[in-house]
Amino acid sequence: MAQKPSIPKGTRDFGPQETAERNYIFDTIRSVFRTFGYAQIETPAMENLSTLLGKYGEEGDKLLYRILNSGDAFANVDPERPLTPQVCEKGLRYDLTVPFARFVVQHQGELSFPFKRFQIQPVWRADRPQKGRYREFYQCDVDAIGSRSQLCELELVQIVDRVFAKLGVRVLVKINNRKVLTGLAEICGFPDKVVDITVAIDKLDKIGLDAVKEEMIGKGLTPEAVAVLEPVLTLSGTNEEKLATMRTVMAASPTGLKGLDELEELFGFIAAADIATPVEIDLSLARGLNYYTGAIFEVKALDWQIGSICGGGRYDNLTGIFGLPDMSGVGVSFGADRIYDVLKGLDKFPKDLCSATRLLLANMGADEVRYLLPVAAALRAQGIAVELYPDAAKLKKQFDYADRKSIPFLSITGASEAEQGVVNLKNLATGEQQSFAKEDIAGMVDFLRG
């Protein structure tokens, strides 16, 4: 018995309609990126594991897909050494930021800094599939590297504002600063536990405050230290009130105060830029990736229940691990697959995305097809999407085909029309029909675009 076809869990097929909808997302995001002066690059699907390992923390390393070396990867395995490094030298990229840092270092002599790039490509994570979480998904990243100015952070907030306004989705932008989180570790007496604290805090929305507290205690923090952190994680009020309260809390942490200074400057820029999207300080926001050093961002959809649909932050020395120190950058990543789910759930996609074909030429026989072939070529040269039905089938079948594909115009041009040198065009929505001389391509184009 033939095996039933299937795909791996956490991946999805996309048919013509879904692909058109995804391209709508990509095209919208790409158009906004370009208006801010960002240029597109691409990097390979696989990277050397030496490039990827150690950049995402212990949990991130566990989610990397390793690729077996080509040929017989196990032929010369030494049983006395760890197996994985011997048989896997490459892995699928986990995100687009680390490959971007590698790209910057490798091509630094060809780039002008600050370098502003965007990248729209798939990434892979060996995660547990669930709603809104996939093993293969697209990221749409935008980064500026080579400047420490928080005008770069402002620009990313403006990009988020523009993108979701064009998509018709209401969102909330949450911002924190990793220096504030470092300050929290210092004031609770465990400066060496900043990574453990950050990883735990990053799960607050998913597992709740009590579970986060238990995790931090399990990582070695005392109940007294956790009690110091708890009021900060549940802090409410306006952005100004949060900053004022935190300045008192952080009085003994220069690093934490520096983070609050950066937040205050950034929110000053945001206020001056008159951004319509609500933006708030969320001191529980952690973003689990180890390479963030300054501002961190997360975007939530307001009208659809799903995880963050966009996130990112400032990284001060990511390129340093590849031999180019002190190259600060900041970026955000748009989660295209989650954005797709939000748009689908809210019915926000334009209705005619998949009806790329504008005109169907009915097949009335071999002679009529030969008559219409030059017409089809001329219309396509003018940018009109034209299909010629491949079989001389009954007209009802050809009508049904046009209806299923939402093709708005149909041409039924038979032997008598060919003898007269004309082409019939019919608007299937209004019923309007006109005949055009075969050479009157301009007239046909006007009718089809009208």
C-alpha positions as CSV (number, residue, x, y, z in Angstrom):
1,M,0.0,0.0,0.0
2,A,1.3,3.4,-0.9
3,Q,2.3,5.6,2.0
4,K,-0.1,8.4,2.8
5,P,1.7,11.7,1.9
6,S,2.4,14.1,4.8
7,I,4.6,17.0,5.9
8,P,6.6,17.4,9.1
9,K,4.8,18.8,12.1
10,G,5.3,22.5,12.5
11,T,5.4,23.1,8.7
12,R,2.6,24.1,6.3
13,D,1.8,23.9,2.6
14,F,0.5,27.1,1.0
15,G,-1.7,26.9,-2.1
16,P,-2.2,29.7,-4.6
17,Q,-4.6,31.7,-2.3
18,E,-2.4,31.4,0.7
19,T,0.7,32.2,-1.3
20,A,-0.9,35.4,-2.7
21,E,-1.8,36.4,0.8
22,R,1.7,35.8,2.1
23,N,3.1,37.8,-0.8
24,Y,0.7,40.6,0.2
25,I,2.4,40.7,3.6
26,F,5.9,40.5,2.2
27,D,5.2,43.2,-0.4
28,T,3.7,45.5,2.2
29,I,6.6,45.1,4.6
30,R,9.2,45.4,1.8
31,S,7.6,48.6,0.6
32,V,7.8,50.2,4.0
33,F,11.4,49.1,4.6
34,R,12.5,50.7,1.3
35,T,10.9,54.0,2.2
36,F,13.3,54.2,5.1
37,G,16.3,53.5,3.0
38,Y,16.9,49.9,3.8
39,A,18.5,47.6,1.2
40,Q,17.7,43.9,0.8
41,I,20.2,41.1,1.2
42,E,20.0,37.3,1.4
43,T,22.1,34.7,3.2
44,P,22.3,30.9,2.9
45,A,19.7,28.6,4.5
46,M,22.5,26.8,6.2
47,E,25.4,28.2,8.2
48,N,28.4,26.7,9.8
49,L,27.5,25.5,13.3
50,S,30.4,27.5,14.6
51,T,28.5,30.6,13.4
52,L,25.3,29.6,15.2
53,L,26.2,27.8,18.4
54,G,26.4,29.9,21.6
55,K,24.6,32.9,20.1
56,Y,21.1,32.1,21.4
57,G,21.7,30.8,24.9
58,E,21.5,27.2,26.1
59,E,17.8,26.9,25.2
60,G,18.3,28.3,21.7
61,D,21.2,25.9,21.0
62,K,18.8,23.0,21.7
63,L,16.5,24.2,19.0
64,L,19.1,24.4,16.3
65,Y,18.6,21.9,13.4
66,R,21.9,20.2,12.7
67,I,22.7,18.9,9.2
68,L,24.6,15.7,8.7
69,N,27.8,16.0,6.7
70,S,27.5,14.9,3.1
71,G,28.4,11.4,2.1
72,D,28.7,8.7,4.8
73,A,28.8,11.0,7.8
74,F,29.4,8.2,10.2
75,A,32.2,6.4,8.3
76,N,35.2,7.7,10.4
77,V,33.5,8.4,13.7
78,D,35.8,8.2,16.7
79,P,33.8,6.5,19.5
80,E,36.0,8.3,22.1
81,R,34.9,11.7,21.0
82,P,31.4,13.4,21.1
83,L,29.4,12.3,18.1
84,T,27.6,15.4,17.0
85,P,30.6,17.6,16.2
86,Q,32.1,14.8,14.1
87,V,29.0,14.3,11.9
88,C,27.5,17.8,11.8
89,E,29.4,20.8,10.8
90,K,26.4,22.9,9.5
91,G,23.0,23.8,10.7
92,L,19.8,25.5,9.4
93,R,19.7,29.2,10.5
94,Y,17.7,29.9,13.7
95,D,17.2,33.5,12.9
96,L,18.4,36.2,10.4
97,T,20.3,38.4,12.9
98,V,23.3,36.2,13.6
99,P,23.8,35.4,9.8
100,F,23.5,39.2,9.3
101,A,26.3,39.8,11.8
102,R,28.4,37.2,10.0
103,F,27.6,38.9,6.7
104,V,28.6,42.3,7.9
105,V,32.0,41.1,9.1
106,Q,32.7,39.1,6.0
107,H,31.7,41.9,3.7
108,Q,32.7,44.9,5.8
109,G,35.0,46.4,3.1
110,E,32.1,46.5,0.6
111,L,29.6,48.3,3.0
112,S,28.9,51.9,3.9
113,F,28.1,52.4,7.6
114,P,25.7,52.8,9.2
115,F,24.5,49.9,7.1
116,K,20.7,49.5,6.8
117,R,19.5,46.1,5.5
118,F,16.3,44.1,5.4
119,Q,16.0,40.4,4.8
120,I,12.9,38.2,4.1
121,Q,13.7,34.5,4.4
122,P,12.7,31.3,6.2
123,V,14.2,30.2,9.5
124,W,14.0,26.8,11.3
125,R,13.7,25.9,15.0
126,A,13.2,22.4,16.5
127,D,10.4,23.7,18.7
128,R,7.3,22.0,19.9
129,P,4.6,23.0,17.3
130,Q,1.5,24.7,18.7
131,K,-0.8,27.5,17.7
132,G,1.3,30.4,16.3
133,R,4.5,28.5,16.7
134,Y,6.1,26.7,13.8
135,R,9.3,24.8,13.0
136,E,9.7,26.5,9.7
137,F,8.6,30.1,9.3
138,Y,9.5,33.3,7.6
139,Q,11.1,36.3,9.3
140,C,11.1,39.8,7.8
141,D,14.1,41.5,9.5
142,V,15.2,45.1,9.4
143,D,18.4,46.2,11.0
144,A,20.7,49.3,11.2
145,I,24.3,48.6,12.2
146,G,27.2,51.0,12.8
147,S,25.4,53.6,14.9
148,R,24.5,53.9,18.6
149,S,22.0,56.7,18.0
150,Q,18.5,55.9,19.4
151,L,17.2,57.6,16.3
152,C,17.7,54.1,14.8
153,E,15.3,52.7,17.5
154,L,12.8,55.4,16.7
155,E,13.0,54.5,13.1
156,L,12.1,50.9,13.9
157,V,9.1,52.0,15.9
158,Q,8.0,54.2,12.9
159,I,8.4,51.2,10.6
160,V,6.2,49.0,12.9
161,D,3.6,51.8,13.0
162,R,3.6,52.1,9.2
163,V,3.5,48.4,8.4
164,F,0.6,47.5,10.7
165,A,-1.3,50.7,9.6
166,K,-1.1,49.5,6.0
167,L,-2.1,46.0,7.0
168,G,-5.1,47.3,9.0
169,V,-4.1,45.7,12.2
170,R,-4.2,47.4,15.6
171,V,-1.0,46.6,17.7
172,L,0.7,47.6,20.9
173,V,4.5,48.1,21.0
174,K,6.2,47.2,24.2
175,I,9.7,48.4,25.0
176,N,12.2,47.7,27.7
177,N,16.0,47.9,28.0
178,R,18.3,45.0,28.9
179,K,20.4,47.4,31.0
180,V,17.4,47.7,33.2
181,L,17.2,43.9,33.6
182,T,20.9,43.9,34.4
183,G,20.2,46.5,37.1
184,L,17.4,44.3,38.5
185,A,19.9,41.4,38.9
186,E,22.2,43.8,40.7
187,I,19.7,45.3,43.1
188,C,18.4,41.9,44.1
189,G,21.9,40.7,44.9
190,F,22.5,38.2,42.1
191,P,24.4,40.1,39.3
192,D,25.7,36.8,38.0
193,K,22.2,35.5,37.5
194,V,21.1,38.1,34.9
195,V,20.7,35.4,32.1
196,D,18.7,33.1,34.4
197,I,16.5,36.0,35.5
198,T,16.0,37.2,31.9
199,V,15.1,33.8,30.6
200,A,12.6,33.3,33.4
201,I,11.0,36.8,33.0
202,D,10.7,36.2,29.3
203,K,8.2,33.5,30.1
204,L,5.9,35.7,32.2
205,D,3.1,35.9,29.5
206,K,3.3,32.2,28.9
207,I,3.5,30.6,32.3
208,G,2.4,33.3,34.7
209,L,4.1,35.2,37.6
210,D,4.0,32.3,40.2
211,A,5.7,29.9,37.7
212,V,8.3,32.5,36.9
213,K,9.1,33.0,40.6
214,E,9.5,29.3,41.0
215,E,11.8,29.1,38.1
216,M,14.0,31.9,39.4
217,I,14.2,30.1,42.8
218,G,15.1,26.9,41.0
219,K,17.9,28.8,39.3
220,G,19.4,29.7,42.7
221,L,17.8,33.0,43.6
222,T,16.5,33.4,47.2
223,P,12.9,34.1,48.0
224,E,14.0,37.5,49.3
225,A,15.6,38.3,45.9
226,V,12.5,37.3,44.1
227,A,10.4,39.5,46.4
228,V,12.6,42.5,45.3
229,L,11.8,41.7,41.6
230,E,8.1,41.0,41.9
231,P,6.8,44.6,42.3
232,V,8.9,45.6,39.2
233,L,7.4,42.9,37.1
234,T,3.8,44.0,37.9
235,L,4.5,47.8,37.8
236,S,1.7,49.8,36.2
237,G,1.0,53.5,35.4
238,T,2.1,55.8,32.6
239,N,5.5,55.5,30.9
240,E,6.6,58.6,32.9
241,E,5.4,57.1,36.2
242,K,7.1,53.9,35.5
243,L,10.4,55.7,34.8
244,A,10.1,57.8,37.9
245,T,9.4,54.8,40.1
246,M,12.3,52.8,38.6
247,R,14.8,55.6,39.1
248,T,14.1,55.2,42.9
249,V,14.4,51.4,42.7
250,M,17.6,51.5,40.5
251,A,19.3,54.2,42.6
252,A,22.2,51.8,43.5
253,S,22.7,50.4,40.0
254,P,24.6,52.7,37.5
255,T,23.8,50.1,34.7
256,G,20.1,50.2,35.5
257,L,20.1,54.0,35.5
258,K,21.8,54.1,32.2
259,G,19.0,51.8,30.8
260,L,16.4,54.2,32.2
261,D,18.2,57.2,30.6
262,E,18.0,55.4,27.2
263,L,14.3,54.6,27.6
264,E,13.6,58.2,28.5
265,E,15.5,59.5,25.5
266,L,13.7,57.0,23.1
267,F,10.3,57.9,24.4
268,G,11.1,61.5,24.0
269,F,11.8,60.8,20.3
270,I,8.6,58.7,20.0
271,A,6.5,61.6,21.4
272,A,8.1,64.1,19.0
273,A,7.5,61.7,16.0
274,D,3.7,61.7,16.6
275,I,3.4,57.9,16.2
276,A,-0.2,56.7,16.1
277,T,0.4,53.2,17.5
278,P,0.4,52.9,21.3
279,V,3.9,52.4,22.7
280,E,4.4,51.5,26.4
281,I,7.3,50.6,28.7
282,D,7.0,47.0,29.9
283,L,9.6,46.3,32.6
284,S,8.7,42.5,32.5
285,L,9.7,42.3,28.8
286,A,13.0,40.4,28.5
287,R,13.4,38.9,25.0
288,G,15.3,35.6,25.7
289,L,18.2,36.1,23.3
290,N,21.5,36.7,24.9
291,Y,22.9,39.1,22.4
292,Y,20.6,42.1,23.3
293,T,22.3,44.8,25.3
294,G,20.0,47.9,25.1
295,A,16.4,48.6,23.9
296,I,14.2,45.5,23.4
297,F,10.9,45.5,21.5
298,E,7.8,43.3,21.3
299,V,4.7,43.9,19.3
300,K,1.3,42.4,20.2
301,A,-1.9,42.3,18.1
302,L,-4.7,43.9,20.0
303,D,-7.7,42.2,18.3
304,W,-6.4,38.7,17.9
305,Q,-5.0,36.3,20.6
306,I,-1.6,35.2,19.6
307,G,2.0,35.6,20.8
308,S,4.2,38.5,19.8
309,I,4.1,39.2,16.0
310,C,7.2,41.3,15.9
311,G,10.2,41.7,18.2
312,G,13.9,42.7,18.4
313,G,16.4,45.0,20.1
314,R,19.8,46.6,20.3
315,Y,23.0,44.5,20.3
316,D,26.3,46.3,20.9
317,N,28.8,43.7,20.0
318,L,27.3,40.8,18.0
319,T,29.9,41.3,15.3
320,G,32.7,41.1,17.8
321,I,32.3,37.3,18.0
322,F,33.3,37.3,14.3
323,G,36.3,39.6,14.7
324,L,34.7,43.1,14.3
325,P,34.3,44.6,17.8
326,D,32.2,47.6,18.9
327,M,29.8,47.6,15.9
328,S,26.5,48.4,17.5
329,G,23.3,47.5,15.8
330,V,19.5,47.4,16.3
331,G,16.8,45.6,14.5
332,V,13.3,44.1,14.7
333,S,11.9,40.9,13.1
334,F,8.4,40.7,11.7
335,G,6.9,37.2,12.2
336,A,5.3,36.7,8.8
337,D,3.5,33.5,9.7
338,R,1.9,34.9,12.9
339,I,1.0,38.1,11.0
340,Y,-0.6,35.8,8.4
341,D,-2.7,34.1,11.1
342,V,-3.8,37.5,12.5
343,L,-4.8,38.8,9.1
344,K,-6.6,35.6,8.3
345,G,-8.4,35.6,11.6
346,L,-9.5,39.2,11.3
347,D,-10.4,38.8,7.6
348,K,-8.1,41.6,6.7
349,F,-6.8,40.3,3.3
350,P,-8.0,42.0,0.2
351,K,-10.6,39.9,-1.6
352,D,-9.0,39.8,-5.0
353,L,-5.5,38.8,-4.2
354,C,-5.6,35.4,-6.0
355,S,-7.4,36.5,-9.1
356,A,-4.2,37.4,-10.9
357,T,-5.6,36.4,-14.3
358,R,-7.6,39.3,-15.8
359,L,-8.8,37.6,-19.0
360,L,-9.6,34.1,-20.0
361,L,-9.6,33.4,-23.8
362,A,-12.1,30.6,-24.4
363,N,-10.8,27.7,-26.6
364,M,-13.2,27.4,-29.5
365,G,-11.0,25.2,-31.6
366,A,-7.5,25.0,-33.2
367,D,-8.1,27.7,-35.8
368,E,-9.5,30.1,-33.3
369,V,-6.6,29.5,-30.9
370,R,-4.1,30.4,-33.6
371,Y,-6.1,33.5,-34.3
372,L,-6.0,34.5,-30.6
373,L,-2.4,33.7,-29.8
374,P,-1.0,37.0,-31.1
375,V,-3.7,38.9,-29.2
376,A,-2.8,37.1,-25.9
377,A,0.9,38.0,-26.5
378,A,0.1,41.6,-27.2
379,L,-2.1,42.0,-24.1
380,R,0.6,40.3,-21.9
381,A,3.1,42.8,-23.3
382,Q,0.9,45.5,-21.9
383,G,0.8,44.0,-18.5
384,I,-2.5,42.2,-18.7
385,A,-2.6,38.7,-17.2
386,V,-4.2,36.4,-19.8
387,E,-4.9,32.7,-19.9
388,L,-5.9,30.7,-22.9
389,Y,-8.0,27.7,-21.9
390,P,-5.9,24.6,-23.0
391,D,-8.8,22.3,-24.2
392,A,-11.6,22.8,-26.6
393,A,-14.1,21.9,-23.9
394,K,-17.8,22.9,-23.6
395,L,-18.3,26.5,-22.8
396,K,-19.9,25.8,-19.5
397,K,-16.8,24.1,-18.3
398,Q,-14.7,27.1,-19.4
399,F,-17.2,29.5,-17.7
400,D,-16.9,27.4,-14.5
401,Y,-13.1,27.6,-14.7
402,A,-13.3,31.4,-14.9
403,D,-15.7,31.6,-12.0
404,R,-13.7,29.3,-9.7
405,K,-10.6,31.4,-10.3
406,S,-12.5,34.7,-10.0
407,I,-11.3,35.8,-13.5
408,P,-13.3,38.9,-14.3
409,F,-13.2,38.9,-18.1
410,L,-13.9,36.3,-20.7
411,S,-13.5,36.2,-24.5
412,I,-15.6,34.0,-26.6
413,T,-14.2,34.5,-30.1
414,G,-15.3,31.9,-32.6
415,A,-14.9,31.3,-36.4
416,S,-17.3,34.2,-37.4
417,E,-15.4,36.7,-35.2
418,A,-12.1,35.5,-36.6
419,E,-13.5,36.0,-40.2
420,Q,-14.5,39.6,-39.2
421,G,-11.1,40.3,-37.6
422,V,-12.6,41.1,-34.2
423,V,-12.2,39.9,-30.6
424,N,-15.1,39.8,-28.2
425,L,-14.6,40.7,-24.5
426,K,-17.1,40.3,-21.7
427,N,-17.2,41.6,-18.2
428,L,-18.5,38.7,-16.2
429,A,-19.5,40.8,-13.3
430,T,-21.6,43.4,-15.2
431,G,-22.4,41.5,-18.3
432,E,-21.1,44.3,-20.5
433,Q,-19.7,43.0,-23.8
434,Q,-17.7,44.7,-26.6
435,S,-16.1,43.8,-29.8
436,F,-12.7,45.1,-30.8
437,A,-10.6,45.0,-33.9
438,K,-7.9,42.4,-33.5
439,E,-5.3,45.2,-33.9
440,D,-7.0,47.5,-31.3
441,I,-4.9,46.3,-28.3
442,A,-5.1,49.7,-26.7
443,G,-8.9,49.6,-26.7
444,M,-8.9,46.1,-25.2
445,V,-6.5,47.2,-22.5
446,D,-8.7,50.1,-21.5
447,F,-11.8,47.9,-21.3
448,L,-10.0,45.3,-19.3
449,R,-8.6,47.9,-16.8
450,G,-11.8,49.8,-16.6
